[in-house]
Amino acid sequence: MAITNCLRLISVQYFTLMQLVIFSTCYDPNLPKLSTTALVADVFILAGLIYNFGSEMAVISKNGAAE
């Protein structure tokens, strides 16, 4: 709910499914052929981590730590 500012509840299973789709497109034993795809996936992972940590830090700084 922190991602949508409490407008809608998106379940953890949905986010896990999105990650599974991204990770499964990058799996191939022939790695030299997929180096560009793996780099794009790494960029998406990094962007997701930055977004998650940034949004959570913004919520914590605005509302304070939970009891």
PDB file of N, CA, C and O in Angstrom:
ATOM      1  N   MET A   1       0.819  -1.187   0.000  1.00  0.00           N
ATOM      2  CA  MET A   1       0.000   0.000   0.000  1.00  0.00           C
ATOM      3  C   MET A   1       0.866   1.256   0.000  1.00  0.00           C
ATOM      4  O   MET A   1       0.396   2.325  -0.390  1.00  0.00           O
ATOM      5  N   ALA A   2       2.126   1.145   0.432  1.00  0.00           N
ATOM      6  CA  ALA A   2       3.007   2.311   0.429  1.00  0.00           C
ATOM      7  C   ALA A   2       3.319   2.755  -1.004  1.00  0.00           C
ATOM      8  O   ALA A   2       3.551   3.938  -1.253  1.00  0.00           O
ATOM      9  N   ILE A   3       3.324   1.821  -1.927  1.00  0.00           N
ATOM     10  CA  ILE A   3       3.635   2.164  -3.318  1.00  0.00           C
ATOM     11  C   ILE A   3       2.515   2.986  -3.936  1.00  0.00           C
ATOM     12  O   ILE A   3       2.785   3.905  -4.709  1.00  0.00           O
ATOM     13  N   THR A   4       1.275   2.680  -3.615  1.00  0.00           N
ATOM     14  CA  THR A   4       0.134   3.370  -4.225  1.00  0.00           C
ATOM     15  C   THR A   4      -0.467   4.432  -3.301  1.00  0.00           C
ATOM     16  O   THR A   4      -1.574   4.910  -3.552  1.00  0.00           O
ATOM     17  N   ASN A   5       0.246   4.807  -2.237  1.00  0.00           N
ATOM     18  CA  ASN A   5      -0.257   5.781  -1.258  1.00  0.00           C
ATOM     19  C   ASN A   5      -1.626   5.370  -0.709  1.00  0.00           C
ATOM     20  O   ASN A   5      -2.529   6.196  -0.580  1.00  0.00           O
ATOM     21  N   CYS A   6      -1.761   4.099  -0.395  1.00  0.00           N
ATOM     22  CA  CYS A   6      -2.965   3.515   0.208  1.00  0.00           C
ATOM     23  C   CYS A   6      -4.202   3.601  -0.695  1.00  0.00           C
ATOM     24  O   CYS A   6      -5.325   3.513  -0.196  1.00  0.00           O
ATOM     25  N   LEU A   7      -4.025   3.768  -1.987  1.00  0.00           N
ATOM     26  CA  LEU A   7      -5.169   3.801  -2.890  1.00  0.00           C
ATOM     27  C   LEU A   7      -5.674   2.403  -3.210  1.00  0.00           C
ATOM     28  O   LEU A   7      -6.878   2.197  -3.369  1.00  0.00           O
ATOM     29  N   ARG A   8      -4.760   1.439  -3.307  1.00  0.00           N
ATOM     30  CA  ARG A   8      -5.181   0.064  -3.545  1.00  0.00           C
ATOM     31  C   ARG A   8      -4.147  -0.884  -2.953  1.00  0.00           C
ATOM     32  O   ARG A   8      -2.974  -0.542  -2.800  1.00  0.00           O
ATOM     33  N   LEU A   9      -4.602  -2.051  -2.635  1.00  0.00           N
ATOM     34  CA  LEU A   9      -3.746  -3.075  -2.052  1.00  0.00           C
ATOM     35  C   LEU A   9      -3.261  -4.000  -3.163  1.00  0.00           C
ATOM     36  O   LEU A   9      -4.066  -4.645  -3.835  1.00  0.00           O
ATOM     37  N   ILE A  10      -1.967  -4.064  -3.352  1.00  0.00           N
ATOM     38  CA  ILE A  10      -1.369  -4.970  -4.331  1.00  0.00           C
ATOM     39  C   ILE A  10      -0.659  -6.049  -3.528  1.00  0.00           C
ATOM     40  O   ILE A  10       0.210  -5.751  -2.709  1.00  0.00           O
ATOM     41  N   SER A  11      -1.024  -7.284  -3.760  1.00  0.00           N
ATOM     42  CA  SER A  11      -0.504  -8.369  -2.936  1.00  0.00           C
ATOM     43  C   SER A  11       0.958  -8.667  -3.244  1.00  0.00           C
ATOM     44  O   SER A  11       1.466  -8.355  -4.322  1.00  0.00           O
ATOM     45  N   VAL A  12       1.613  -9.274  -2.272  1.00  0.00           N
ATOM     46  CA  VAL A  12       3.015  -9.647  -2.407  1.00  0.00           C
ATOM     47  C   VAL A  12       3.170 -10.691  -3.513  1.00  0.00           C
ATOM     48  O   VAL A  12       4.185 -10.713  -4.209  1.00  0.00           O
ATOM     49  N   GLN A  13       2.177 -11.546  -3.673  1.00  0.00           N
ATOM     50  CA  GLN A  13       2.244 -12.569  -4.706  1.00  0.00           C
ATOM     51  C   GLN A  13       2.340 -11.944  -6.100  1.00  0.00           C
ATOM     52  O   GLN A  13       3.018 -12.490  -6.971  1.00  0.00           O
ATOM     53  N   TYR A  14       1.678 -10.817  -6.321  1.00  0.00           N
ATOM     54  CA  TYR A  14       1.732 -10.138  -7.615  1.00  0.00           C
ATOM     55  C   TYR A  14       3.144  -9.632  -7.894  1.00  0.00           C
ATOM     56  O   TYR A  14       3.651  -9.788  -9.005  1.00  0.00           O
ATOM     57  N   PHE A  15       3.782  -9.024  -6.889  1.00  0.00           N
ATOM     58  CA  PHE A  15       5.142  -8.538  -7.073  1.00  0.00           C
ATOM     59  C   PHE A  15       6.119  -9.695  -7.280  1.00  0.00           C
ATOM     60  O   PHE A  15       7.053  -9.587  -8.074  1.00  0.00           O
ATOM     61  N   THR A  16       5.907 -10.787  -6.574  1.00  0.00           N
ATOM     62  CA  THR A  16       6.750 -11.966  -6.757  1.00  0.00           C
ATOM     63  C   THR A  16       6.586 -12.530  -8.159  1.00  0.00           C
ATOM     64  O   THR A  16       7.568 -12.953  -8.770  1.00  0.00           O
ATOM     65  N   LEU A  17       5.373 -12.545  -8.676  1.00  0.00           N
ATOM     66  CA  LEU A  17       5.128 -13.025 -10.035  1.00  0.00           C
ATOM     67  C   LEU A  17       5.822 -12.133 -11.058  1.00  0.00           C
ATOM     68  O   LEU A  17       6.385 -12.636 -12.030  1.00  0.00           O
ATOM     69  N   MET A  18       5.790 -10.820 -10.854  1.00  0.00           N
ATOM     70  CA  MET A  18       6.481  -9.912 -11.776  1.00  0.00           C
ATOM     71  C   MET A  18       7.977 -10.186 -11.788  1.00  0.00           C
ATOM     72  O   MET A  18       8.594 -10.191 -12.853  1.00  0.00           O
ATOM     73  N   GLN A  19       8.572 -10.413 -10.617  1.00  0.00           N
ATOM     74  CA  GLN A  19       9.992 -10.734 -10.549  1.00  0.00           C
ATOM     75  C   GLN A  19      10.283 -12.065 -11.222  1.00  0.00           C
ATOM     76  O   GLN A  19      11.293 -12.202 -11.912  1.00  0.00           O
ATOM     77  N   LEU A  20       9.419 -13.037 -11.033  1.00  0.00           N
ATOM     78  CA  LEU A  20       9.608 -14.339 -11.649  1.00  0.00           C
ATOM     79  C   LEU A  20       9.622 -14.229 -13.166  1.00  0.00           C
ATOM     80  O   LEU A  20      10.439 -14.872 -13.825  1.00  0.00           O
ATOM     81  N   VAL A  21       8.733 -13.426 -13.723  1.00  0.00           N
ATOM     82  CA  VAL A  21       8.698 -13.236 -15.182  1.00  0.00           C
ATOM     83  C   VAL A  21       9.989 -12.594 -15.658  1.00  0.00           C
ATOM     84  O   VAL A  21      10.567 -13.038 -16.650  1.00  0.00           O
ATOM     85  N   ILE A  22      10.452 -11.559 -14.970  1.00  0.00           N
ATOM     86  CA  ILE A  22      11.687 -10.887 -15.374  1.00  0.00           C
ATOM     87  C   ILE A  22      12.883 -11.824 -15.247  1.00  0.00           C
ATOM     88  O   ILE A  22      13.722 -11.883 -16.146  1.00  0.00           O
ATOM     89  N   PHE A  23      12.967 -12.553 -14.142  1.00  0.00           N
ATOM     90  CA  PHE A  23      14.098 -13.460 -13.951  1.00  0.00           C
ATOM     91  C   PHE A  23      14.073 -14.622 -14.930  1.00  0.00           C
ATOM     92  O   PHE A  23      15.126 -15.048 -15.405  1.00  0.00           O
ATOM     93  N   SER A  24      12.896 -15.141 -15.241  1.00  0.00           N
ATOM     94  CA  SER A  24      12.819 -16.297 -16.149  1.00  0.00           C
ATOM     95  C   SER A  24      13.179 -15.914 -17.574  1.00  0.00           C
ATOM     96  O   SER A  24      13.640 -16.769 -18.330  1.00  0.00           O
ATOM     97  N   THR A  25      12.986 -14.659 -17.972  1.00  0.00           N
ATOM     98  CA  THR A  25      13.397 -14.259 -19.322  1.00  0.00           C
ATOM     99  C   THR A  25      14.904 -14.162 -19.437  1.00  0.00           C
ATOM    100  O   THR A  25      15.441 -14.171 -20.545  1.00  0.00           O
ATOM    101  N   CYS A  26      15.597 -14.070 -18.309  1.00  0.00           N
ATOM    102  CA  CYS A  26      17.060 -13.937 -18.331  1.00  0.00           C
ATOM    103  C   CYS A  26      17.777 -15.276 -18.177  1.00  0.00           C
ATOM    104  O   CYS A  26      19.003 -15.319 -18.286  1.00  0.00           O
ATOM    105  N   TYR A  27      17.068 -16.348 -17.932  1.00  0.00           N
ATOM    106  CA  TYR A  27      17.722 -17.639 -17.724  1.00  0.00           C
ATOM    107  C   TYR A  27      17.949 -18.344 -19.048  1.00  0.00           C
ATOM    108  O   TYR A  27      17.007 -18.647 -19.781  1.00  0.00           O
ATOM    109  N   ASP A  28      19.208 -18.597 -19.339  1.00  0.00           N
ATOM    110  CA  ASP A  28      19.589 -19.372 -20.512  1.00  0.00           C
ATOM    111  C   ASP A  28      21.021 -19.842 -20.291  1.00  0.00           C
ATOM    112  O   ASP A  28      21.865 -19.042 -19.888  1.00  0.00           O
ATOM    113  N   PRO A  29      21.318 -21.106 -20.542  1.00  0.00           N
ATOM    114  CA  PRO A  29      22.687 -21.591 -20.349  1.00  0.00           C
ATOM    115  C   PRO A  29      23.702 -20.887 -21.254  1.00  0.00           C
ATOM    116  O   PRO A  29      24.889 -20.857 -20.930  1.00  0.00           O
ATOM    117  N   ASN A  30      23.269 -20.333 -22.360  1.00  0.00           N
ATOM    118  CA  ASN A  30      24.172 -19.660 -23.282  1.00  0.00           C
ATOM    119  C   ASN A  30      24.309 -18.196 -22.864  1.00  0.00           C
ATOM    120  O   ASN A  30      23.650 -17.323 -23.430  1.00  0.00           O
ATOM    121  N   LEU A  31      25.169 -17.926 -21.871  1.00  0.00           N
ATOM    122  CA  LEU A  31      25.268 -16.595 -21.288  1.00  0.00           C
ATOM    123  C   LEU A  31      25.819 -15.515 -22.213  1.00  0.00           C
ATOM    124  O   LEU A  31      25.331 -14.387 -22.145  1.00  0.00           O
ATOM    125  N   PRO A  32      26.781 -15.775 -23.052  1.00  0.00           N
ATOM    126  CA  PRO A  32      27.269 -14.679 -23.912  1.00  0.00           C
ATOM    127  C   PRO A  32      26.177 -14.066 -24.783  1.00  0.00           C
ATOM    128  O   PRO A  32      26.218 -12.875 -25.094  1.00  0.00           O
ATOM    129  N   LYS A  33      25.217 -14.871 -25.169  1.00  0.00           N
ATOM    130  CA  LYS A  33      24.128 -14.372 -25.998  1.00  0.00           C
ATOM    131  C   LYS A  33      23.191 -13.469 -25.195  1.00  0.00           C
ATOM    132  O   LYS A  33      22.535 -12.601 -25.771  1.00  0.00           O
ATOM    133  N   LEU A  34      23.119 -13.658 -23.886  1.00  0.00           N
ATOM    134  CA  LEU A  34      22.162 -12.925 -23.069  1.00  0.00           C
ATOM    135  C   LEU A  34      22.795 -11.872 -22.172  1.00  0.00           C
ATOM    136  O   LEU A  34      22.157 -11.418 -21.222  1.00  0.00           O
ATOM    137  N   SER A  35      24.027 -11.471 -22.446  1.00  0.00           N
ATOM    138  CA  SER A  35      24.674 -10.507 -21.563  1.00  0.00           C
ATOM    139  C   SER A  35      23.924  -9.176 -21.559  1.00  0.00           C
ATOM    140  O   SER A  35      23.827  -8.529 -20.517  1.00  0.00           O
ATOM    141  N   THR A  36      23.399  -8.763 -22.699  1.00  0.00           N
ATOM    142  CA  THR A  36      22.635  -7.519 -22.747  1.00  0.00           C
ATOM    143  C   THR A  36      21.335  -7.651 -21.968  1.00  0.00           C
ATOM    144  O   THR A  36      20.952  -6.733 -21.242  1.00  0.00           O
ATOM    145  N   THR A  37      20.663  -8.766 -22.107  1.00  0.00           N
ATOM    146  CA  THR A  37      19.416  -8.991 -21.382  1.00  0.00           C
ATOM    147  C   THR A  37      19.666  -9.035 -19.880  1.00  0.00           C
ATOM    148  O   THR A  37      18.881  -8.497 -19.100  1.00  0.00           O
ATOM    149  N   ALA A  38      20.752  -9.671 -19.479  1.00  0.00           N
ATOM    150  CA  ALA A  38      21.082  -9.738 -18.057  1.00  0.00           C
ATOM    151  C   ALA A  38      21.400  -8.348 -17.515  1.00  0.00           C
ATOM    152  O   ALA A  38      21.048  -8.029 -16.380  1.00  0.00           O
ATOM    153  N   LEU A  39      22.056  -7.530 -18.310  1.00  0.00           N
ATOM    154  CA  LEU A  39      22.354  -6.172 -17.876  1.00  0.00           C
ATOM    155  C   LEU A  39      21.073  -5.363 -17.705  1.00  0.00           C
ATOM    156  O   LEU A  39      20.943  -4.608 -16.742  1.00  0.00           O
ATOM    157  N   VAL A  40      20.136  -5.512 -18.621  1.00  0.00           N
ATOM    158  CA  VAL A  40      18.849  -4.815 -18.511  1.00  0.00           C
ATOM    159  C   VAL A  40      18.110  -5.295 -17.269  1.00  0.00           C
ATOM    160  O   VAL A  40      17.516  -4.485 -16.557  1.00  0.00           O
ATOM    161  N   ALA A  41      18.134  -6.589 -16.998  1.00  0.00           N
ATOM    162  CA  ALA A  41      17.477  -7.124 -15.806  1.00  0.00           C
ATOM    163  C   ALA A  41      18.133  -6.579 -14.541  1.00  0.00           C
ATOM    164  O   ALA A  41      17.441  -6.256 -13.576  1.00  0.00           O
ATOM    165  N   ASP A  42      19.450  -6.474 -14.537  1.00  0.00           N
ATOM    166  CA  ASP A  42      20.149  -5.915 -13.384  1.00  0.00           C
ATOM    167  C   ASP A  42      19.760  -4.459 -13.155  1.00  0.00           C
ATOM    168  O   ASP A  42      19.614  -4.023 -12.013  1.00  0.00           O
ATOM    169  N   VAL A  43      19.596  -3.718 -14.225  1.00  0.00           N
ATOM    170  CA  VAL A  43      19.178  -2.319 -14.105  1.00  0.00           C
ATOM    171  C   VAL A  43      17.775  -2.249 -13.508  1.00  0.00           C
ATOM    172  O   VAL A  43      17.514  -1.408 -12.648  1.00  0.00           O
ATOM    173  N   PHE A  44      16.868  -3.121 -13.952  1.00  0.00           N
ATOM    174  CA  PHE A  44      15.518  -3.140 -13.393  1.00  0.00           C
ATOM    175  C   PHE A  44      15.531  -3.527 -11.916  1.00  0.00           C
ATOM    176  O   PHE A  44      14.779  -2.960 -11.122  1.00  0.00           O
ATOM    177  N   ILE A  45      16.362  -4.469 -11.548  1.00  0.00           N
ATOM    178  CA  ILE A  45      16.469  -4.880 -10.147  1.00  0.00           C
ATOM    179  C   ILE A  45      16.984  -3.722  -9.308  1.00  0.00           C
ATOM    180  O   ILE A  45      16.451  -3.442  -8.234  1.00  0.00           O
ATOM    181  N   LEU A  46      18.019  -3.050  -9.794  1.00  0.00           N
ATOM    182  CA  LEU A  46      18.568  -1.912  -9.065  1.00  0.00           C
ATOM    183  C   LEU A  46      17.543  -0.792  -8.942  1.00  0.00           C
ATOM    184  O   LEU A  46      17.413  -0.184  -7.879  1.00  0.00           O
ATOM    185  N   ALA A  47      16.818  -0.518 -10.012  1.00  0.00           N
ATOM    186  CA  ALA A  47      15.786   0.518  -9.969  1.00  0.00           C
ATOM    187  C   ALA A  47      14.692   0.149  -8.973  1.00  0.00           C
ATOM    188  O   ALA A  47      14.205   1.012  -8.243  1.00  0.00           O
ATOM    189  N   GLY A  48      14.304  -1.115  -8.936  1.00  0.00           N
ATOM    190  CA  GLY A  48      13.294  -1.564  -7.977  1.00  0.00           C
ATOM    191  C   GLY A  48      13.766  -1.435  -6.542  1.00  0.00           C
ATOM    192  O   GLY A  48      13.002  -1.020  -5.670  1.00  0.00           O
ATOM    193  N   LEU A  49      15.008  -1.783  -6.291  1.00  0.00           N
ATOM    194  CA  LEU A  49      15.544  -1.650  -4.943  1.00  0.00           C
ATOM    195  C   LEU A  49      15.615  -0.187  -4.509  1.00  0.00           C
ATOM    196  O   LEU A  49      15.254   0.153  -3.382  1.00  0.00           O
ATOM    197  N   ILE A  50      16.080   0.667  -5.405  1.00  0.00           N
ATOM    198  CA  ILE A  50      16.152   2.090  -5.085  1.00  0.00           C
ATOM    199  C   ILE A  50      14.764   2.646  -4.830  1.00  0.00           C
ATOM    200  O   ILE A  50      14.563   3.414  -3.889  1.00  0.00           O
ATOM    201  N   TYR A  51      13.811   2.266  -5.658  1.00  0.00           N
ATOM    202  CA  TYR A  51      12.430   2.747  -5.464  1.00  0.00           C
ATOM    203  C   TYR A  51      11.861   2.260  -4.140  1.00  0.00           C
ATOM    204  O   TYR A  51      11.265   3.039  -3.396  1.00  0.00           O
ATOM    205  N   ASN A  52      12.038   0.979  -3.842  1.00  0.00           N
ATOM    206  CA  ASN A  52      11.491   0.423  -2.598  1.00  0.00           C
ATOM    207  C   ASN A  52      12.090   1.104  -1.373  1.00  0.00           C
ATOM    208  O   ASN A  52      11.366   1.554  -0.485  1.00  0.00           O
ATOM    209  N   PHE A  53      13.416   1.176  -1.335  1.00  0.00           N
ATOM    210  CA  PHE A  53      14.054   1.794  -0.178  1.00  0.00           C
ATOM    211  C   PHE A  53      13.729   3.285  -0.096  1.00  0.00           C
ATOM    212  O   PHE A  53      13.499   3.813   0.992  1.00  0.00           O
ATOM    213  N   GLY A  54      13.709   3.952  -1.228  1.00  0.00           N
ATOM    214  CA  GLY A  54      13.396   5.380  -1.230  1.00  0.00           C
ATOM    215  C   GLY A  54      11.986   5.670  -0.771  1.00  0.00           C
ATOM    216  O   GLY A  54      11.770   6.582   0.027  1.00  0.00           O
ATOM    217  N   SER A  55      11.024   4.909  -1.261  1.00  0.00           N
ATOM    218  CA  SER A  55       9.631   5.154  -0.858  1.00  0.00           C
ATOM    219  C   SER A  55       9.415   4.806   0.604  1.00  0.00           C
ATOM    220  O   SER A  55       8.673   5.500   1.299  1.00  0.00           O
ATOM    221  N   GLU A  56      10.042   3.758   1.078  1.00  0.00           N
ATOM    222  CA  GLU A  56       9.890   3.409   2.488  1.00  0.00           C
ATOM    223  C   GLU A  56      10.555   4.440   3.389  1.00  0.00           C
ATOM    224  O   GLU A  56      10.016   4.773   4.444  1.00  0.00           O
ATOM    225  N   MET A  57      11.716   4.950   2.991  1.00  0.00           N
ATOM    226  CA  MET A  57      12.366   5.992   3.788  1.00  0.00           C
ATOM    227  C   MET A  57      11.529   7.270   3.796  1.00  0.00           C
ATOM    228  O   MET A  57      11.480   7.973   4.805  1.00  0.00           O
ATOM    229  N   ALA A  58      10.875   7.572   2.680  1.00  0.00           N
ATOM    230  CA  ALA A  58      10.007   8.756   2.627  1.00  0.00           C
ATOM    231  C   ALA A  58       8.813   8.584   3.565  1.00  0.00           C
ATOM    232  O   ALA A  58       8.430   9.524   4.262  1.00  0.00           O
ATOM    233  N   VAL A  59       8.225   7.390   3.583  1.00  0.00           N
ATOM    234  CA  VAL A  59       7.082   7.140   4.473  1.00  0.00           C
ATOM    235  C   VAL A  59       7.526   7.200   5.927  1.00  0.00           C
ATOM    236  O   VAL A  59       6.827   7.766   6.767  1.00  0.00           O
ATOM    237  N   ILE A  60       8.669   6.627   6.226  1.00  0.00           N
ATOM    238  CA  ILE A  60       9.161   6.640   7.617  1.00  0.00           C
ATOM    239  C   ILE A  60       9.501   8.064   8.045  1.00  0.00           C
ATOM    240  O   ILE A  60       9.202   8.455   9.174  1.00  0.00           O
ATOM    241  N   SER A  61      10.122   8.844   7.160  1.00  0.00           N
ATOM    242  CA  SER A  61      10.474  10.205   7.542  1.00  0.00           C
ATOM    243  C   SER A  61       9.231  11.087   7.698  1.00  0.00           C
ATOM    244  O   SER A  61       9.234  12.027   8.493  1.00  0.00           O
ATOM    245  N   LYS A  62       8.180  10.788   6.952  1.00  0.00           N
ATOM    246  CA  LYS A  62       6.945  11.567   7.056  1.00  0.00           C
ATOM    247  C   LYS A  62       6.119  11.178   8.277  1.00  0.00           C
ATOM    248  O   LYS A  62       5.625  12.045   8.998  1.00  0.00           O
ATOM    249  N   ASN A  63       5.971   9.876   8.509  1.00  0.00           N
ATOM    250  CA  ASN A  63       5.084   9.386   9.562  1.00  0.00           C
ATOM    251  C   ASN A  63       5.811   8.956  10.832  1.00  0.00           C
ATOM    252  O   ASN A  63       5.178   8.788  11.874  1.00  0.00           O
ATOM    253  N   GLY A  64       7.108   8.776  10.764  1.00  0.00           N
ATOM    254  CA  GLY A  64       7.861   8.278  11.904  1.00  0.00           C
ATOM    255  C   GLY A  64       7.818   6.752  11.943  1.00  0.00           C
ATOM    256  O   GLY A  64       7.082   6.114  11.190  1.00  0.00           O
ATOM    257  N   ALA A  65       8.609   6.196  12.823  1.00  0.00           N
ATOM    258  CA  ALA A  65       8.676   4.739  12.954  1.00  0.00           C
ATOM    259  C   ALA A  65       7.407   4.212  13.606  1.00  0.00           C
ATOM    260  O   ALA A  65       6.811   4.882  14.449  1.00  0.00           O
ATOM    261  N   ALA A  66       7.001   3.025  13.219  1.00  0.00           N
ATOM    262  CA  ALA A  66       5.809   2.394  13.788  1.00  0.00           C
ATOM    263  C   ALA A  66       6.092   1.916  15.204  1.00  0.00           C
ATOM    264  O   ALA A  66       7.241   1.681  15.581  1.00  0.00           O
ATOM    265  N   GLU A  67       5.049   1.782  15.962  1.00  0.00           N
ATOM    266  CA  GLU A  67       5.178   1.285  17.353  1.00  0.00           C
ATOM    267  C   GLU A  67       5.546  -0.166  17.348  1.00  0.00           C
ATOM    268  O   GLU A  67       5.702  -0.768  18.411  1.00  0.00           O
TER     269      GLU A  67
END
